[in-house]
Amino acid sequence: MRITLHKLILVAVLAFGLPCAWSGSAAQTPGSIAVNPSGIVYYAQAGDTLISIAHRFTAKAANWAALGDINRISQDTSIPIGAGIAIPADLLTDEPSEATVIARNGAITATYPDGSSSLLNVGSRIVEGMKIQTGINSFLTISLPDASRISLPSNSGMQMTKLRRALYTGSPRVEVTLLRGRVLSRVSPLDTNKGRYEVRTPLSVAGVRGTYFRANYDGTRASTEVLDGHVATSSSRTQETRLLPPAKGNIINSSNVGPAIDLLPPPQLSDMPYRQGGAAQFTLKPVSGARGYHVELAQDAEMLNLLAEATANTTSIPLDNIAEGHYFARLSAIDVLGLEGLPRVVAVSIRNRSAAAINEPPQPAPAVASSDPGELILRWQGVADARYNIQVARDAEFSWLIYSTTVTGTEARFPRPAFGTYYARVQRVNEDGSTRTFSYPQSMIVTDQWIINDGHPLRPGQSTHNASR
């Protein structure tokens, strides 16, 4: 059965509740317009026909047939004065819109439709047709009128192919063409206002109604990674389409649309990063199935003000030219197909660390000092007047912390935790506030009558006990 465009629009109108001319609503002032998020209602005046209304509000007189179906009007000239004519946002004509740069760093150039070029700064206007290029360690984030955000990382290029909005409703109509590299889109919900947002490459189209996703293009293939929401990916050549749910990605090449693939989970820091020789040194815990890792560093938790990024095929990743200070890092793993996994954002404090400190023996792990069931007492080898960070968690990765504090000396006391298996680790704090490497985790068992160590401290790669034990 052939489904025409105006039949699809009629279904959308009925679904989203736009009133129809013959729905029994009372006539309003002729020539007036009522605006709602999904479209408008125009109240006919003398001399109006579906053709004239279609030409005025949709810029295409041929849309009169769709308006007739939507409003259940069989004859073009039989419109009562004051009758409401529903026009969905999908059919409304549009007008130019613009976006604004809200964060930037490094070398960023913009080429306008007339061929002129300029540098972009915070507050710069982005217009339809503009091409944007980022250099090494250069980043740009722009905001659309509906608060959607587009981030262009380093060594990437895009064109704002379409930047418009529907008249009356303001529904966004945005099309980004990714020329090379990557683009990260956080799109505000568009279901109600019938807006459209697409990222195109020479090989693919990714269309959304509100979501958070990455798009990548390297000249031979395009990939999409969905972090939240849903994305419809299709081939520019075959029109084959695949709907990707959250935490899925796929690859499109010149011949086919690849299957949906699970994105890798985010990695964790193996230890707090440190600074040596002007570079921040990150060490991550391995992720099963990863062939590489990606680290980005920013000044804010939203990762808008990016400063640096790097990828590596190992879990050790340096970021050059990073000063001491407090930052936020976004960590992700890259699978064997090149798809980047789900991100983890963590707060980090980067301090100078000497070569001697890096090569020093590891801090001895804390141990249970008493079987007293009334409290948990931990002691470790160290310096009596030094400061230490001590953590107790339900898991050996310390993602489920129950205690975390800083003490002076080599002992810490905590309220007795509930029955189960726990893990403790300790870290020395230097006089300048920087920190050394955490000790290996020490597992321990809490029962109704006693608290004891459970074997030797865990070395990297050792299996752990079930936290629910």
C-alpha positions in Angstrom: 0.0 0.0 0.0 1.4 3.4 -1.0 1.7 5.9 1.8 1.9 9.5 0.8 3.6 12.3 2.7 0.4 14.1 3.5 -1.1 10.8 4.9 1.9 10.5 7.2 1.4 14.1 8.3 -2.3 13.5 8.9 -1.3 10.6 11.2 1.1 12.9 13.1 -1.5 15.6 13.4 -4.0 13.2 14.9 -1.4 11.8 17.2 -0.2 15.1 18.6 -3.6 16.7 18.9 -3.7 19.6 16.4 -7.4 20.6 16.0 -9.0 20.1 12.6 -11.4 22.4 10.8 -14.4 20.1 11.3 -13.6 19.0 14.8 -16.4 21.1 16.2 -14.3 23.9 17.7 -15.9 27.3 17.8 -15.0 29.8 15.0 -12.4 32.5 16.0 -11.5 35.9 14.7 -10.9 35.5 10.9 -7.2 35.9 10.0 -5.9 35.2 13.5 -3.3 32.5 14.3 -3.0 30.2 17.3 0.4 28.8 17.9 1.2 25.5 19.8 4.4 23.5 20.0 3.5 21.1 17.1 2.1 23.6 14.7 -0.4 26.4 14.2 -4.1 26.9 13.6 -5.0 29.6 11.1 -8.6 30.9 11.2 -9.8 31.5 7.7 -11.0 34.8 6.4 -13.1 35.7 3.4 -11.5 34.7 0.1 -9.2 32.1 1.6 -8.7 28.8 -0.2 -6.5 25.8 0.6 -4.2 26.8 -2.2 -3.8 30.3 -0.9 -3.3 29.2 2.7 -0.7 26.5 1.6 1.2 29.2 -0.4 1.2 31.6 2.5 2.2 29.3 5.3 4.0 26.4 3.7 5.6 28.2 0.6 4.3 25.4 -1.6 0.8 25.8 -3.1 0.9 22.0 -3.8 0.6 21.3 -0.1 -3.1 22.3 -0.3 -3.9 18.6 -0.8 -2.2 17.7 2.5 -4.0 20.5 4.3 -7.3 19.2 2.9 -6.6 15.7 4.3 -5.4 17.0 7.6 -8.5 19.2 8.1 -11.0 16.9 6.3 -11.9 19.5 3.7 -12.9 17.9 0.4 -13.3 21.1 -1.7 -10.7 23.9 -1.9 -13.3 26.7 -1.9 -15.6 25.4 0.9 -13.8 26.9 3.9 -16.2 28.7 6.3 -15.0 32.1 7.5 -13.4 31.7 11.0 -12.9 28.0 10.6 -9.6 26.7 12.0 -7.1 25.3 9.6 -4.5 23.1 11.3 -1.0 23.4 9.8 1.6 21.1 11.4 5.2 22.4 12.0 6.5 19.9 9.5 4.8 21.9 6.7 5.4 25.4 7.9 7.9 27.5 5.9 11.2 28.3 7.7 13.5 31.2 8.3 17.2 31.6 8.9 18.4 30.8 12.5 21.9 31.1 14.1 24.0 29.5 16.8 26.5 30.9 19.2 30.0 29.8 20.3 29.9 29.1 24.0 33.4 27.4 24.5 36.5 27.2 22.4 40.2 26.5 22.7 43.1 26.5 20.3 43.2 27.2 16.5 39.7 27.3 15.0 38.9 28.9 11.7 35.5 29.5 10.1 34.8 30.1 6.4 31.6 32.0 5.5 29.4 31.2 2.5 30.9 34.1 0.7 34.4 32.7 1.0 35.7 35.0 3.7 37.4 33.6 6.8 37.7 34.5 10.4 38.7 33.2 13.8 35.9 32.1 16.2 35.7 33.3 19.8 33.2 32.8 22.6 30.1 34.8 21.5 30.8 34.4 17.8 27.7 33.8 15.6 27.4 30.6 13.6 25.3 30.9 10.4 24.0 28.6 7.7 26.6 27.5 5.2 29.6 28.2 7.5 32.5 25.7 7.4 34.5 25.2 10.7 37.9 23.5 11.1 39.8 22.7 14.3 43.5 22.1 14.7 45.6 20.0 17.0 44.2 20.2 20.6 41.6 22.7 19.5 38.0 22.4 20.5 34.7 24.2 19.9 31.2 24.0 21.4 28.3 25.9 20.0 24.8 26.3 21.3 21.6 26.3 19.2 18.5 28.4 20.1 16.8 25.4 21.7 19.9 24.7 23.9 21.1 21.8 21.8 24.9 21.7 21.7 27.4 20.7 19.1 31.0 20.0 20.0 33.8 19.7 17.5 36.9 18.1 18.9 40.5 18.5 17.6 41.4 17.8 14.0 37.9 17.9 12.7 35.8 19.8 10.2 32.1 20.4 9.6 29.7 22.5 7.7 26.5 24.0 9.1 24.6 22.9 6.0 21.2 23.9 7.3 20.5 26.2 10.2 16.9 27.3 10.1 13.7 27.2 12.2 10.0 27.0 11.4 8.0 30.2 11.4 5.7 30.7 14.3 6.7 27.5 16.3 10.5 28.1 16.1 11.0 24.3 15.5 14.7 23.7 14.7 15.7 22.4 11.3 19.4 21.7 11.6 21.7 19.7 9.3 25.4 19.3 10.1 27.8 17.9 7.4 30.8 16.2 9.0 33.7 16.7 6.6 36.4 14.9 8.6 37.0 13.8 12.2 34.3 13.7 14.9 31.3 15.7 16.2 29.5 15.2 19.5 25.8 16.3 19.5 23.6 16.7 22.6 20.2 17.4 21.0 17.2 18.8 23.0 14.0 16.8 22.6 12.3 17.6 19.3 9.2 15.3 19.4 6.8 18.0 20.6 7.9 20.8 18.3 8.5 18.5 15.3 12.1 19.7 14.9 14.7 18.0 12.9 18.4 17.4 13.5 20.7 15.4 11.2 24.4 14.7 10.9 25.5 13.8 7.4 28.7 12.5 5.9 29.3 11.4 2.3 28.4 7.9 3.4 25.7 8.3 6.1 22.9 10.2 7.6 22.1 10.1 11.4 18.7 11.6 12.3 17.4 12.2 15.8 14.6 13.7 17.7 16.6 14.4 20.9 19.6 12.4 22.0 23.3 12.4 22.8 25.6 10.8 20.3 28.9 10.9 18.4 29.5 10.8 14.7 32.8 10.0 13.0 34.1 10.1 9.5 37.6 9.3 8.2 37.1 9.4 4.4 36.4 5.6 4.0 33.8 4.9 6.6 31.3 6.6 9.0 30.4 5.5 12.5 27.8 6.5 15.1 27.9 5.9 18.8 24.7 6.5 20.8 25.3 7.6 24.4 21.6 8.4 25.2 18.3 8.3 23.3 17.9 6.7 19.8 19.5 7.5 16.5 18.4 6.4 13.0 21.4 5.7 10.9 21.1 5.2 7.1 23.4 4.9 4.1 23.6 7.9 1.7 23.8 5.4 -1.2 21.5 2.5 -0.4 18.9 4.1 1.9 19.2 1.2 4.2 18.3 2.3 7.8 19.1 1.0 11.2 17.7 2.3 14.5 20.4 2.4 17.3 19.3 2.4 21.0 21.5 3.7 23.8 24.9 2.2 24.3 25.0 0.9 20.7 27.0 1.9 17.7 27.5 0.9 14.1 29.7 1.5 11.1 28.6 2.4 7.6 30.9 2.1 4.5 30.3 2.4 0.8 28.5 -0.9 0.5 26.4 -1.5 3.6 25.1 -0.4 7.0 26.7 -2.4 9.8 24.8 -4.1 12.6 24.2 -2.5 16.0 27.2 -3.3 18.3 27.5 -3.0 22.1 29.7 -0.1 23.1 32.4 -0.9 25.6 31.9 0.2 29.2 34.0 3.2 30.4 37.4 2.6 32.0 38.4 3.6 35.4 41.5 5.4 36.6 44.2 3.1 38.0 45.5 6.0 40.1 45.2 9.7 40.3 47.1 11.3 37.3 50.2 13.2 38.1 52.4 15.7 36.3 56.0 15.1 35.2 58.0 17.0 32.6 55.1 19.2 31.7 52.7 16.4 30.8 49.9 14.9 32.8 50.3 11.1 33.0 47.0 9.1 33.1 46.9 5.3 33.8 43.7 3.5 33.2 42.5 0.0 34.3 42.2 -2.3 31.3 38.7 -2.9 29.7 38.0 -6.3 28.2 37.8 -6.1 24.4 39.5 -2.7 24.2 42.3 -2.0 21.7 42.8 1.6 22.8 41.8 4.4 25.1 40.8 8.0 24.9 41.3 10.7 27.5 40.0 14.2 27.4 40.7 17.0 29.9 38.5 20.0 30.6 38.0 22.7 33.1 34.3 21.9 33.8 32.2 18.9 34.6 30.1 19.4 31.4 33.3 19.0 29.4 32.6 22.2 27.4 36.0 23.9 28.0 38.2 21.2 26.7 42.0 21.7 27.0 43.6 18.5 25.7 42.9 15.0 24.5 44.9 11.9 23.5 44.4 8.3 22.4 46.7 5.4 22.9 46.9 1.7 22.4 48.0 1.2 26.0 46.5 2.1 29.3 49.1 4.8 29.9 48.2 8.1 28.2 50.2 11.4 28.5 48.6 14.8 27.9 51.2 17.4 27.1 51.4 21.0 28.4 49.1 20.6 31.4 49.6 22.7 34.5 49.0 21.6 38.0 45.4 22.1 39.1 41.9 20.6 39.4 40.3 19.3 36.2 37.7 16.9 34.9 38.7 14.0 32.7 36.5 12.1 30.3 37.6 8.5 29.8 36.5 6.0 27.2 37.7 2.7 25.7 37.9 2.0 21.9 37.0 -1.5 20.6 38.7 -3.6 17.9 36.4 -2.0 15.2 37.3 1.5 16.3 34.0 2.3 18.0 34.5 4.5 21.0 32.7 3.3 24.1 30.6 4.9 26.8 32.3 7.8 28.7 33.1 8.3 32.3 33.7 11.8 33.7 35.8 12.1 36.8 37.3 14.9 38.8 41.1 14.8 39.0 43.7 16.8 40.8 47.0 16.9 38.9 50.1 17.6 40.9 53.9 17.4 40.2 55.5 14.1 41.0 59.3 13.6 41.0 61.0 10.7 39.4 62.0 9.4 42.8 58.3 9.4 43.9 57.3 7.6 40.8 59.9 4.8 41.3 59.4 4.5 45.0 58.1 1.2 46.3 54.3 0.9 46.7 52.6 2.0 49.8 51.9 -1.0 52.1 48.2 -1.9 52.2 46.2 -1.3 55.4 45.3 -4.2 57.6 42.6 -4.9 60.1 44.2 -4.1 63.5 41.5 -5.5 65.8 38.7 -8.1 65.7 36.6 -5.8 67.8 33.1 -6.1 66.3 32.1 -2.7 67.5 34.3 -0.7 65.0 36.6 -1.1 62.1 40.3 -0.3 62.9 42.8 -0.1 60.1 46.6 0.3 60.4 49.4 0.5 57.9 53.1 1.1 57.7 54.1 4.7 57.3 55.3 7.9 58.9 53.6 8.8 62.1 53.2 12.5 61.4 52.3 12.2 57.7 48.8 12.6 56.2 47.1 9.7 54.4 43.9 9.2 52.4 42.1 6.0 53.4 39.2 4.5 51.6 36.9 1.5 52.2 34.7 0.2 49.5 32.3 -2.7 48.6 34.3 -3.5 45.5 38.0 -3.7 44.6 37.6 -1.0 41.9 36.5 1.5 44.7 33.5 2.6 42.7 31.2 1.8 45.7 32.8 3.8 48.6 31.4 3.5 52.1 34.2 5.4 53.9 36.8 8.0 52.5 38.7 10.3 54.8 42.2 11.9 55.4 44.0 11.2 58.6 47.3 12.1 60.2 49.2 9.0 61.3 49.0 5.4 60.4 45.6 4.4 61.9 42.0 5.0 61.0 38.8 4.1 62.8 35.3 3.7 61.2 31.9 2.5 62.4 31.5 -1.2 61.9 30.1 -1.9 58.5 27.4 -4.5 57.8 28.1 -8.2 57.2 30.1 -8.8 54.0 33.3 -8.5 52.1 35.1 -5.1 51.9 38.2 -3.6 50.4 40.6 -0.9 51.9 43.4 1.1 50.4 45.7 3.9 51.6 47.5 6.8 49.9 50.2 9.1 51.3 49.6 12.9 50.9 52.8 14.9 50.3 53.5 18.2 52.1 52.6 20.2 49.0 49.2 18.5 48.8 50.1 16.2 46.0 49.5 12.5 46.4 51.4 9.3 45.9 50.2 6.0 44.5 47.4 4.1 46.4 48.3 0.8 48.0 47.0 -2.4 46.6 43.5 -3.2 47.9 43.3 -5.3 51.0 40.2 -7.4 51.2 38.5 -8.1 54.6 35.5 -10.0 55.9 33.0 -8.6 58.4 30.8 -11.1 60.3 28.5 -10.8 63.3 31.3 -11.6 65.7 34.6 -10.5 64.1 36.4 -8.6 61.3 39.5 -10.2 59.7 41.8 -9.7 56.7 40.9 -11.9 53.8 44.2 -13.0 52.3 47.0 -10.9 50.9 46.5 -7.5 49.2 45.1 -7.9 45.7 47.6 -7.3 42.9 46.4 -6.0 39.5 44.7 -8.8 37.5 43.7 -10.9 40.6 40.1 -12.0 40.9 38.0 -10.4 43.7 35.4 -11.8 46.0 31.7 -11.2 45.5 30.8 -7.9 47.3 27.4 -9.4 48.4 29.2 -12.2 50.3 
